[in-house]
Amino acid sequence: MNFLELVQTRRSLRTYLDKPVEREKLEYVLEAARLAPSWKNMQCWRFIVVEDAAGRAALADCMGESNPGRKALTGAPIVIVLCALPKESEVWEGKDNMMLDAGLAMEHLILAATEQGLGTCWQGLFTEEKVREAFNIPDDVRVVAMTPLGYAAEERRPRPRKGMAEIVFRGKWGQA
């Protein structure tokens, strides 16, 4: 599968099979995340791999009751929590490079998971302080996102995307 096919194949999945993820596939997706580019190559990201049911339930409890992501976190065999260290990045002209760096690492992980036949679903609606408390995360570390990781129990169709003419300008803003 070429890169564009990989990107077209990726879906946000919320239901997972009761099937363990092979250790080599988990290591593969973590290695892909480790290799992501970052501001000044500072690599501010850290990952917590949560495989036990109690830990996954604790993560789900950090979300609102109506959040559909709760089911994804408790249903997948693994949840990966993405953390970032602000001191290992910088804010430049009001742009928080830590968030971009963490996002790049998570995107590498998500695409590698797709390539390995695994499903993911980026989760960002949670109470950071609750995650920090449940997993002994120091105060100087930000909890940026999390994703379930497992074999999909559903097939999702592609979501509509904006056309190129809506998002690409030539030379200057607003020029088609």
C-alpha positions, 0 to 999 in steps of 0.5 A, spaced: 500 500 500 502 506 498 502 512 502 496 515 499 492 509 500 494 508 507 492 515 509 485 514 505 484 507 509 485 510 516 479 511 520 477 513 527 474 506 530 470 506 536 469 498 537 474 493 537 475 485 537 476 481 543 483 480 540 490 481 543 495 486 539 501 482 538 507 485 541 511 486 535 505 490 532 505 494 538 513 495 538 512 497 531 507 503 532 511 505 538 517 505 534 514 509 528 511 514 533 519 515 536 521 517 529 517 523 528 520 529 527 520 535 532 522 542 534 529 542 534 529 534 535 527 535 542 522 529 542 518 532 547 513 526 547 512 520 552 507 514 551 504 510 557 501 503 554 495 501 558 493 494 557 490 492 563 482 493 564 482 497 570 487 502 567 483 502 561 477 503 565 480 509 569 482 512 563 474 512 561 472 515 567 476 521 566 471 522 560 464 525 561 459 520 561 456 522 554 463 521 551 462 516 546 470 515 546 469 511 553 466 505 550 473 505 545 477 505 551 474 500 555 473 495 549 480 496 546 485 491 548 490 497 549 490 504 550 496 509 549 496 515 552 500 521 549 504 526 554 508 531 552 514 535 556 513 543 555 520 544 557 523 539 552 519 544 546 518 551 545 513 556 544 515 561 538 511 567 536 505 564 540 505 557 537 506 551 541 511 547 538 509 541 543 502 540 541 505 540 534 510 535 536 506 531 540 501 531 534 506 528 529 508 523 534 501 521 534 499 521 527 505 517 526 503 512 531 496 512 528 498 511 521 503 505 523 497 502 526 493 502 520 498 499 516 499 493 521 491 492 520 490 495 527 484 501 529 485 507 533 481 513 535 484 519 537 481 522 543 482 529 546 476 530 550 478 528 557 480 531 564 487 532 564 488 532 571 484 526 572 489 522 568 495 525 571 492 523 578 490 516 576 497 514 572 502 518 577 504 523 571 508 529 574 505 536 574 510 538 569 508 533 564 501 535 559 497 529 557 495 531 550 491 525 547 490 518 547 488 512 543 485 505 543 489 500 539 486 494 537 483 490 531 477 493 529 470 490 530 467 495 525 468 497 518 467 505 517 466 508 510 470 515 509 468 521 511 467 527 507 473 531 505 473 539 503 475 539 496 482 542 494 480 548 491 477 550 498 484 549 502 489 550 497 491 557 495 496 559 490 501 564 491 497 568 496 491 567 501 485 567 497 488 565 490 485 559 487 
